Amino acid sequence: MTTTTTVTFERHPDTYRHWKLSVDGEVAWLEMDVDEQGGLVPGYELKLNSYDLGVDIEFYDATQRLRFEHPGVKAVIVTSAKDKVFCAGANIRMLASSPHEWKVNFCKFTNETRNGIEDATEFSGQRYVAAVNGSCAGGGYEIALACEKILLVDDNSSTVALPEVPLLGVLPGTGGLTRVVDKRRVRRDLADVFATRSDGVKGKTAVDWRLVDELVPRVGFRESVLARARELAAESERLPGDQGVQLTPLNPEVTDDGIKYRFVDITYDRPASLATITVRGPEDEPGDLHAEGADGWLLRLTRELDDAILRLRANETELGTWVLRTEGDPTKVLAHEQQVLGAKDWLSNEILHYYKRTLKRLDVTSRTLIALIEPGSCFAGVLLELALAADRQYILDGPPIDDEDSEERASVTLSEANFGPFPMGNGLTRLQSRFYGDDDHLAWLVRERDHALTPAETVELGLVTDAPDDLDWEDEIRIALEGRASLSPDALTGMEANHRFVGPETIETKIFGRLTAWQNWIFTRPNASGPEGALRRYGTGQKAIFDRKRV
């Protein structure tokens, strides 16, 4: 499979190749109807509603539009438009022929999309029902697992299955193993049986083992599913809203040297393996959130940042260090932040949780993140979260490098945004993760809210790694970035992921930190990906030959 495909992530329902989205009052139907010839990359056919990254990008787009463009939707039915097949999961030919970084990026994105579905259920009151109308295997069952309810057609043949271990020598890597035992509370011995048999489980046994919630007769299947969805919609606590916000195209300017959006600029330094991401604060004071719609600063910024992260992860795998900068007026940032945090309606709720998910996407990105806090920057409140997500933070203690006579100095401002609204996957704020278990220090930080902190104060409060003065700044930053680029990318990926997620485990951290980490290792092992491995030999009629040593 070629590795030069440039991936974009903006889609629209009018041009979907693989999904059908329809809205009927409080209920939406999201029907999977994969075009076999519509693979994102040449070299495989998407048979049996199997999916690749392109199918999942449309899926993600649909879930986003349901939250922003359809505030009246309270229940979403995920089903298949094909007869007797729900979804065969990730396409095996695609996986077998993909380079390692493509497989890993694909799995990360699909995990994030399923996390987003669960986030919609928990925080938007938009409840998802999987209407499994045929065979459902691997990633197909993992789509169902992300939903709140799983209804299985009762036709004496349809099954749910996680056949990755027995058939492919890999794991159900889109959260399957974790969600079976943690979310659906399937007994571990039964989960072991389930995940090691290739034929799956059907009917009453699937209900008894908690693998599905209910059996529904094939006759009248859609009507029964719709009735269940309407029951869930009636219980929904989604905040009321009549008029949605259309997610209009971002239209970034993409060149060989970077990407330019309205509020986000990315520039590449390929010899140094660097991408510099500059986020600009709002230009004006906040207006009416609903009247501004998709042009409101925080929503627009979040969409751009989300798109930028996805593009960089998929297309620029050798830019191993991301430098995070901001430009703008901190007071305007805080005013726009308060507009969203203080509104307490459906749109402000969606913007808040979208920004949270985008920060989480940054947290799990396997790139070194370095924040540079300089005069003219606006690392305040919501934007300070970007710096706190970084592995290191440097603040310039002095005038701007290009204007030594200037009175301008760098600062950061803590606000309400840094103490709860945007938790990491471990359930903690970035400050709680940074000062894990140090409640006295966290209480001190609370007292330092809502005013600009000088470089010396940020050092005293432990909010930055270092504060070089203007004489040392350029050399110190150059040495830090060059040093980073000289280290093993693999070791950095493992080290950064371990440092970022301290404290308690959640389903999210187990999926990204345990299941995915194991999967990434398994993907590189000959038992899966070698010429005689199970993933490579699937469908060839040849049995896999395993190295029997346990590691």
C-alpha positions in Angstrom: 0.0 0.0 0.0 1.3 3.4 -0.8 2.3 5.6 2.1 2.1 8.9 0.2 -1.6 9.4 0.4 -2.4 12.8 1.9 -5.3 12.5 4.2 -7.8 15.3 4.8 -10.5 15.1 7.5 -13.3 17.5 6.4 -16.3 15.8 5.0 -20.0 16.6 4.4 -23.1 14.3 4.4 -23.8 15.3 0.8 -20.6 13.6 -0.3 -20.5 10.6 2.0 -19.6 7.4 0.2 -20.1 5.0 3.1 -22.8 6.4 5.4 -26.3 7.6 5.2 -27.4 10.2 7.8 -31.1 11.0 8.2 -33.0 12.9 11.0 -36.5 12.1 12.1 -37.5 14.5 14.9 -35.6 13.5 18.1 -34.1 10.4 16.4 -31.3 10.2 13.8 -30.4 7.2 11.7 -26.8 6.6 10.9 -26.6 3.7 8.4 -23.4 2.1 7.3 -23.3 1.3 3.6 -19.7 1.0 2.7 -18.8 1.3 -1.0 -16.5 -1.7 -1.7 -14.5 0.3 -4.2 -14.3 3.4 -2.0 -11.1 2.7 -0.1 -9.0 5.6 0.9 -5.9 4.0 -0.6 -5.8 1.7 -3.6 -5.1 -2.0 -3.1 -8.1 -3.4 -1.2 -11.9 -3.8 -1.4 -14.1 -2.8 1.6 -16.2 -6.0 1.5 -18.9 -6.8 4.1 -19.1 -3.3 5.4 -15.5 -3.4 6.5 -13.9 0.0 7.1 -10.7 1.9 6.6 -9.7 5.4 7.7 -11.8 7.0 5.0 -15.0 5.3 6.3 -14.2 6.3 9.8 -13.5 9.9 8.9 -17.1 10.1 7.6 -18.3 8.5 10.8 -16.5 11.1 12.8 -17.9 13.9 10.7 -21.4 12.6 11.1 -21.1 12.4 14.9 -19.8 15.9 15.1 -22.6 17.3 12.9 -25.2 15.5 15.0 -24.0 17.4 18.0 -23.7 20.9 16.4 -26.2 20.9 13.5 -29.0 18.9 15.1 -29.6 20.1 18.7 -33.0 18.4 18.6 -31.6 14.9 18.1 -31.6 13.0 21.4 -31.0 9.5 20.2 -28.9 8.1 17.3 -29.4 4.7 15.8 -26.3 3.2 14.3 -27.1 0.3 11.9 -26.3 -1.2 8.5 -28.0 -0.5 5.2 -26.8 -3.9 4.0 -28.8 -7.1 4.4 -27.7 -9.6 7.0 -24.3 -7.9 7.7 -23.8 -5.1 10.2 -20.0 -4.6 9.9 -17.0 -6.9 9.5 -14.7 -4.5 11.2 -11.4 -3.0 10.1 -10.5 -4.1 6.6 -7.9 -6.9 7.0 -6.3 -6.4 3.6 -5.8 -2.7 4.5 -4.3 -3.6 7.9 -2.0 -6.3 6.5 -0.6 -4.0 3.8 -0.3 -0.9 5.8 3.0 0.4 7.3 3.1 0.4 11.0 2.6 4.2 11.5 -0.6 4.1 9.3 -2.1 1.2 11.4 -1.3 3.0 14.6 -2.7 6.3 13.5 -5.8 4.6 12.1 -6.4 2.8 15.4 -5.9 6.0 17.4 -8.4 7.9 15.3 -11.0 5.2 15.5 -10.6 5.0 19.2 -11.1 8.8 19.5 -14.2 8.6 17.4 -15.7 5.9 19.6 -14.7 7.9 22.7 -16.6 10.8 21.1 -19.7 8.8 20.9 -19.5 8.0 24.5 -18.9 11.6 25.3 -22.0 12.6 23.4 -24.0 10.1 25.4 -22.6 11.3 28.8 -22.4 15.0 28.2 -24.8 16.0 25.4 -27.6 13.6 26.2 -27.4 12.3 22.7 -27.8 8.6 23.3 -26.5 6.0 20.8 -28.2 2.7 20.0 -26.5 0.0 17.9 -29.1 -1.8 15.9 -27.1 -4.9 14.9 -29.1 -6.3 11.9 -26.6 -9.0 10.8 -23.2 -10.5 11.4 -21.1 -8.1 13.6 -17.4 -8.9 14.0 -14.2 -7.2 15.2 -14.3 -3.5 14.8 -17.9 -3.8 13.9 -18.7 -5.0 17.4 -16.4 -2.3 18.7 -18.6 0.3 17.1 -21.6 -1.3 18.8 -19.7 -1.4 22.1 -19.3 2.4 22.0 -23.1 2.8 21.9 -25.2 2.9 25.1 -27.5 0.0 24.0 -26.9 -2.9 21.7 -29.9 -4.6 20.0 -29.2 -7.8 18.1 -31.5 -9.2 15.5 -32.9 -12.5 16.6 -32.7 -14.6 13.4 -30.8 -17.6 14.8 -27.7 -16.8 12.7 -26.4 -13.3 13.4 -23.6 -13.1 15.9 -21.3 -10.7 17.7 -17.7 -11.6 17.7 -14.2 -10.4 18.5 -12.2 -12.8 16.3 -8.9 -10.8 16.2 -6.9 -13.1 18.5 -7.8 -16.5 16.9 -7.9 -15.3 13.3 -5.5 -12.5 13.0 -3.0 -12.8 15.8 -3.8 -9.2 17.0 -6.1 -7.6 19.5 -9.6 -6.0 19.2 -7.7 -2.7 19.3 -10.5 -0.2 19.1 -11.2 -0.6 22.8 -12.9 -4.0 22.4 -11.2 -5.9 25.2 -11.5 -3.0 27.6 -15.1 -2.2 26.9 -16.2 -5.8 27.2 -15.0 -6.1 30.8 -15.1 -2.5 32.1 -18.1 -1.1 30.4 -20.4 -4.1 29.8 -19.0 -5.9 32.8 -18.7 -9.3 31.1 -17.2 -11.8 33.4 -13.5 -12.2 32.7 -13.6 -16.0 32.0 -16.5 -15.5 29.6 -14.7 -12.6 28.0 -11.7 -14.9 27.6 -13.9 -17.5 25.8 -15.6 -14.8 23.7 -12.3 -13.2 22.5 -10.7 -16.5 21.6 -13.5 -18.1 19.5 -13.8 -17.0 15.9 -17.4 -17.9 15.4 -18.8 -15.4 17.9 -21.9 -15.6 20.1 -25.5 -15.3 19.1 -29.0 -15.2 20.6 -29.8 -15.7 24.2 -26.2 -16.5 25.1 -25.1 -13.1 23.9 -27.7 -11.5 26.2 -26.9 -13.8 29.1 -23.2 -12.9 28.8 -24.0 -9.1 28.6 -22.6 -8.9 25.1 -25.8 -7.3 23.9 -28.8 -5.9 25.7 -31.7 -7.3 23.9 -32.8 -9.5 21.0 -35.2 -8.1 18.5 -37.1 -10.2 15.9 -36.2 -9.7 12.3 -39.8 -9.0 11.4 -40.5 -5.4 12.4 -36.8 -4.9 13.3 -36.6 -1.2 12.3 -39.9 -0.4 14.0 -38.8 -2.0 17.2 -35.4 -0.3 17.1 -37.1 3.1 16.5 -39.4 2.5 19.5 -36.4 1.8 21.7 -34.6 4.9 20.5 -37.6 7.0 21.2 -37.8 5.7 24.7 -34.1 6.7 25.2 -34.8 10.1 23.6 -37.7 10.6 26.1 -35.2 10.0 29.0 -32.5 12.3 27.5 -31.5 15.4 29.4 -30.1 17.2 26.3 -30.4 20.9 26.7 -33.1 22.4 24.5 -32.2 24.0 21.2 -34.0 24.7 18.0 -31.5 26.1 15.5 -28.3 24.2 14.9 -24.9 25.6 13.9 -23.8 24.6 10.4 -20.2 23.4 10.4 -19.1 25.3 7.3 -15.8 24.4 5.5 -12.6 25.6 7.1 -10.8 26.1 3.7 -7.2 26.1 5.0 -4.4 27.2 2.8 -2.2 24.2 2.5 1.4 24.5 1.1 4.6 22.4 1.2 5.7 24.7 4.1 2.7 24.5 6.3 -1.1 25.1 6.8 -2.8 28.4 7.4 -6.2 28.7 9.0 -7.9 31.8 10.4 -6.8 31.3 14.0 -4.1 28.5 13.6 -0.9 28.6 11.6 1.4 25.7 11.2 4.9 26.0 9.7 7.2 23.2 9.0 11.0 23.0 9.6 11.7 19.6 8.0 15.5 19.5 8.5 14.9 20.1 12.3 11.8 17.7 12.4 9.7 20.6 13.8 6.2 21.8 13.3 5.4 25.2 14.9 1.7 25.6 15.7 0.7 29.2 16.4 -2.7 29.8 17.9 -4.1 33.3 17.7 -6.5 34.8 20.2 -9.8 36.5 19.3 -9.7 39.7 17.3 -12.8 41.2 18.9 -14.8 41.2 22.0 -17.3 38.3 22.3 -20.6 38.7 20.5 -23.8 36.6 20.5 -22.6 32.9 20.6 -25.6 31.7 18.5 -25.4 34.6 16.0 -21.7 34.0 15.4 -22.3 30.2 14.9 -19.3 28.5 13.4 -17.5 31.8 13.2 -17.4 32.2 16.9 -13.8 32.3 18.1 -13.6 29.3 20.3 -15.6 27.0 18.1 -13.7 28.1 15.0 -10.4 27.7 16.8 -11.3 24.3 18.1 -12.3 23.0 14.6 -9.1 24.4 13.1 -6.9 22.9 15.9 -8.7 19.6 15.6 -8.2 19.5 11.9 -4.5 20.6 12.2 -3.7 17.9 14.8 -5.3 15.2 12.6 -3.5 16.3 9.4 -0.1 16.5 11.1 -0.5 13.1 12.7 -1.6 11.4 9.4 0.6 13.3 6.9 3.7 14.6 8.7 5.0 11.6 10.7 8.6 12.8 10.6 7.9 16.1 12.3 8.5 14.7 15.8 8.4 17.9 17.8 5.5 20.3 17.9 6.2 23.8 19.2 3.1 25.5 20.6 2.8 29.3 20.5 0.0 31.8 20.9 -0.5 35.4 19.8 -3.1 37.8 21.1 -4.7 39.6 23.9 -5.1 37.5 27.1 -8.1 39.6 28.3 -10.0 38.9 25.1 -9.2 35.2 25.5 -10.7 35.2 29.0 -13.7 37.2 27.8 -14.5 34.7 25.1 -13.9 31.8 27.5 -16.3 33.3 30.0 -18.9 33.7 27.2 -18.8 29.9 26.7 -18.4 28.8 30.3 -21.1 31.1 31.6 -23.7 30.5 29.0 -25.0 27.1 30.1 -27.0 26.3 27.0 -26.7 23.5 24.4 -24.3 25.4 22.1 -21.9 26.5 24.8 -22.0 22.9 26.2 -21.1 21.5 22.8 -18.2 24.0 22.3 -16.9 23.2 25.8 -16.9 19.5 25.3 -15.5 19.8 21.7 -12.5 21.8 23.1 -12.1 19.2 25.8 -12.0 16.4 23.2 -9.5 18.3 21.1 -7.2 18.8 24.1 -7.5 15.1 24.8 -6.5 14.4 21.2 -3.4 16.5 21.8 -2.7 14.6 25.1 -2.6 11.2 23.2 -0.6 12.5 20.3 2.8 10.8 20.0 4.8 13.9 19.4 7.0 15.9 21.7 5.1 19.0 22.7 7.0 22.2 23.7 5.2 25.4 24.6 7.0 28.7 24.1 5.5 31.6 26.1 6.8 34.9 24.8 5.8 38.6 25.0 2.7 39.0 22.9 1.4 35.5 23.6 -1.9 34.9 25.2 -1.6 31.7 27.3 -4.6 32.5 29.5 -7.3 30.1 30.7 -8.4 27.9 27.8 -5.2 28.6 25.8 -3.1 28.0 28.9 -4.4 24.4 28.7 -2.3 24.0 25.5 0.8 24.9 27.4 -0.1 22.6 30.3 -0.7 19.8 27.7 2.9 20.2 26.6 5.8 18.1 27.8 7.8 21.2 28.6 7.1 24.9 28.9 9.6 27.8 28.5 8.8 31.4 29.2 10.9 34.3 28.1 12.0 36.5 31.0 12.7 39.7 29.2 11.7 41.9 26.3 10.8 40.5 22.9 13.9 39.2 21.1 13.5 41.6 18.3 12.8 44.7 20.4 15.1 44.9 23.5 13.7 48.4 24.4 10.1 47.1 24.7 8.3 47.2 28.0 6.3 44.1 26.9 6.8 41.0 29.0 5.4 37.4 28.8 2.9 36.2 31.2 0.3 33.5 31.8 -3.1 33.7 33.5 -4.9 30.9 35.4 -8.7 30.9 35.2 -11.7 28.8 35.9 -10.9 26.9 32.7 -7.8 25.4 34.3 -9.6 23.9 37.3 -12.2 21.5 35.9 -14.0 22.0 32.6 -11.4 20.3 30.4 -10.2 17.1 32.2 -7.7 14.7 30.6 -8.5 11.1 29.8 -7.5 10.1 33.4 -10.3 12.3 34.8 -7.9 14.8 36.2 -7.2 18.4 35.2 -3.8 19.1 33.6 -2.9 21.0 36.8 -3.9 18.0 38.9 -1.9 15.8 36.7 1.1 18.1 36.9 0.9 18.4 40.7 -0.5 14.9 41.4 -1.3 14.4 45.0 -0.1 17.9 46.1 -3.3 19.4 47.2 -1.6 22.3 49.0 0.0 23.4 45.8 -3.2 23.1 43.9 -4.9 25.3 46.5 -2.2 27.9 46.1 -2.8 27.9 42.4 -6.5 28.5 43.0 -5.5 31.7 44.9 -3.4 32.9 42.0 -6.3 32.8 39.5 -7.5 35.7 37.4 -4.4 37.8 37.2 -1.3 37.8 35.0 1.6 35.9 36.4 5.2 37.1 35.7 7.9 34.8 34.5 9.4 34.7 38.0 6.0 33.8 39.5 5.4 31.0 36.9 8.7 29.5 37.9 7.8 29.8 41.6 4.4 28.2 41.0 5.9 25.4 38.9 3.9 26.3 35.8 6.9 26.3 33.5 10.1 24.2 33.0 12.4 27.2 32.7 12.5 30.9 32.2 15.6 31.9 30.2 16.2 35.6 29.8 16.4 37.4 26.5 20.2 36.9 26.3 19.9 33.1 26.6 16.5 32.5 25.1 17.4 31.6 21.5 20.3 29.3 22.5 18.4 27.6 25.3 15.4 26.9 23.0 17.6 25.8 20.2 19.5 23.4 22.4 16.3 22.0 23.9 14.8 21.4 20.4 18.0 19.9 18.9 18.4 17.7 21.9 14.9 16.4 21.6 15.4 15.7 17.9 18.5 13.6 18.6 16.6 11.1 20.8 14.9 7.9 19.7 11.3 8.7 18.6 10.1 5.3 19.9 11.6 5.9 23.4 10.2 9.4 23.4 6.7 8.1 22.5 6.8 5.7 25.4 8.3 8.1 27.9 5.9 11.0 27.1 2.8 8.8 27.3 3.9 7.5 30.7 4.6 11.0 32.0 1.4 12.6 30.7 -1.0 10.2 32.4 -0.5 10.0 36.1 -2.9 8.8 38.7 -6.1 6.8 38.2 -6.9 4.7 35.3 -10.1 5.1 33.3 -11.6 3.3 30.3 -9.9 5.9 28.2 -6.4 5.6 29.7 -6.7 1.8 29.6 -7.6 1.9 25.9 -4.8 4.3 25.0 -2.2 3.3 27.5 -2.6 -0.4 27.9 -4.6 -1.9 25.0 -3.2 0.3 22.3 0.3 0.1 23.6 0.1 -3.7 23.5 -1.5 -3.7 20.1 1.2 -1.4 18.7 3.8 -3.9 19.9 1.9 -6.9 18.5 1.6 -5.1 15.2 5.3 -5.2 14.8 5.8 -8.8 15.9 6.3 -11.5 13.2 3.4 -13.6 14.7 1.1 -10.9 13.4 2.9 -8.9 10.7 5.7 -11.2 9.5 5.4 -13.0 6.2 4.1 -16.1 8.0 2.1 -14.2 10.6 -1.6 -14.5 11.1 -2.5 -11.0 9.9 -0.5 -11.5 6.7 -1.8 -15.0 6.0 -5.5 -14.3 6.7 -7.6 -15.3 3.7 -4.7 -17.0 1.9 -5.6 -20.6 2.9 -2.3 -20.9 4.7 -2.0 -21.3 8.5 0.1 -18.8 10.4 3.4 -20.1 11.8 3.9 -18.7 15.3 7.1 -18.1 17.3 6.0 -20.0 20.4 8.1 -18.2 22.9 6.1 -16.1 25.4 7.6 -12.7 26.1 
